[in-house]
Amino acid sequence: MSKAPENWFEDIYADSDISGKGVPWATREPAPLLVQWLDAAHPTGHGEAAMVVGCGLGDDALEMARRGFTVTAFDVAESAIELARERFGELAVDWHVGELFDTPTSWSRAFDVVVEHRTVQSLPPQWQDRGQAAIADFVAPGGQLMLVADLRPAGAPKDGPPWRLRPEELDALAAAGLQLEHERQVPVAHEPTRTRLLRVYRRR
Ligand SMILES: C[S@@+](CC[C@H](N)C(=O)[O-])C[C@H]1O[C@@H](n2cnc3c(N)ncnc32)[C@H](O)[C@@H]1O
């Protein structure tokens, strides 16, 4: 296996601009499930360290910063980070171009809240367990991971991208030492036949 999956994201962001045109997942708003979870669990931060994985155009990272977290965010696509910087500047968020499978050792177990919104499913299936382990490693003792993934119906083929997930395909997070605290399955807005999974884990 190579050291990282193919980065097919860069071309998509390179053809876009701050409007997010042509980026299928870009809404230019923080993810609604993240906002709902923060409203309930962390309406305000007090400088805690937060990490946003696969941050794309940066809306989730900015939302965390706006609430008072100290935010680090990264994406493998250089053009995504350029657009995030152009949209939100340098001050609120520590932006990085970075590959999930090659992150700084200083990020290991360093974050109180880790946000992963639909990045695991963007990894080819053979990378998804390793991706979960890499994401789990960011979570500090006592810290939380909030994960959102699109669910694949039982029996449906695992074709992609995105390679949507079955709940049992997230077992690598528990194997990496995280405990499931909370789970919700919600229909996707305007696409009621599709379901999204929200999970919150904690490292004890
Ligand atoms: C489906 S998009 C989701 C973006 C954003 N989290 C959202 O929900 O709008 C997946 C994101 O993960 C990034 N990504 C994919 N594989 C990655 C990897 N191996 N390392 C870092 N980022 C990655 C992509 O560039 C892309 O921005």
The ligand as an SDF file (V2000), in Angstrom:
LIG
                    3D

 27 29  0  0  0  0  0  0  0  0999 V2000
  -16.3250   15.1110    1.3790 C   0  0  0  0  0  0  0  0  0  0  0  0
  -15.1720   16.3890    1.7320 S   0  0  0  0  0  0  0  0  0  0  0  0
  -15.8370   17.0600    3.2170 C   0  0  0  0  0  0  0  0  0  0  0  0
  -15.3110   18.4260    3.5120 C   0  0  0  0  0  0  0  0  0  0  0  0
  -15.8550   19.0450    4.8070 C   0  0  0  0  0  0  0  0  0  0  0  0
  -15.4360   18.2890    5.9660 N   0  0  0  0  0  0  0  0  0  0  0  0
  -17.3490   19.1180    4.7080 C   0  0  0  0  0  0  0  0  0  0  0  0
  -18.0400   18.3090    5.3120 O   0  0  0  0  0  0  0  0  0  0  0  0
  -17.8420   19.9960    3.9660 O   0  0  0  0  0  0  0  0  0  0  0  0
  -13.7380   15.5240    2.3150 C   0  0  0  0  0  0  0  0  0  0  0  0
  -12.5830   16.4680    2.6130 C   0  0  0  0  0  0  0  0  0  0  0  0
  -11.5180   15.7380    3.1600 O   0  0  0  0  0  0  0  0  0  0  0  0
  -10.3090   16.0880    2.5150 C   0  0  0  0  0  0  0  0  0  0  0  0
   -9.4650   14.8830    2.5370 N   0  0  0  0  0  0  0  0  0  0  0  0
   -9.6950   13.7200    1.8890 C   0  0  0  0  0  0  0  0  0  0  0  0
   -8.7230   12.8420    2.1360 N   0  0  0  0  0  0  0  0  0  0  0  0
   -7.8580   13.4590    2.9690 C   0  0  0  0  0  0  0  0  0  0  0  0
   -6.6380   13.0490    3.5760 C   0  0  0  0  0  0  0  0  0  0  0  0
   -6.1210   11.8400    3.3530 N   0  0  0  0  0  0  0  0  0  0  0  0
   -6.0050   13.9320    4.3770 N   0  0  0  0  0  0  0  0  0  0  0  0
   -6.5270   15.1690    4.6190 C   0  0  0  0  0  0  0  0  0  0  0  0
   -7.6790   15.6010    4.0500 N   0  0  0  0  0  0  0  0  0  0  0  0
   -8.3380   14.7610    3.2380 C   0  0  0  0  0  0  0  0  0  0  0  0
  -10.7250   16.4930    1.1170 C   0  0  0  0  0  0  0  0  0  0  0  0
   -9.8010   17.3310    0.4520 O   0  0  0  0  0  0  0  0  0  0  0  0
  -12.0500   17.1700    1.3830 C   0  0  0  0  0  0  0  0  0  0  0  0
  -11.9100   18.5410    1.6400 O   0  0  0  0  0  0  0  0  0  0  0  0
  1  2  1  0
  2  3  1  0
  2 10  1  0
  3  4  1  0
  4  5  1  0
  5  6  1  0
  5  7  1  0
  7  8  2  0
  7  9  1  0
 10 11  1  0
 11 12  1  0
 11 26  1  0
 12 13  1  0
 13 14  1  0
 13 24  1  0
 14 15  1  0
 14 23  1  0
 15 16  2  0
 16 17  1  0
 17 18  1  0
 17 23  2  0
 18 19  1  0
 18 20  2  0
 20 21  1  0
 21 22  2  0
 22 23  1  0
 24 25  1  0
 24 26  1  0
 26 27  1  0
M  CHG  2   2   1   9  -1
M  END
$$$$
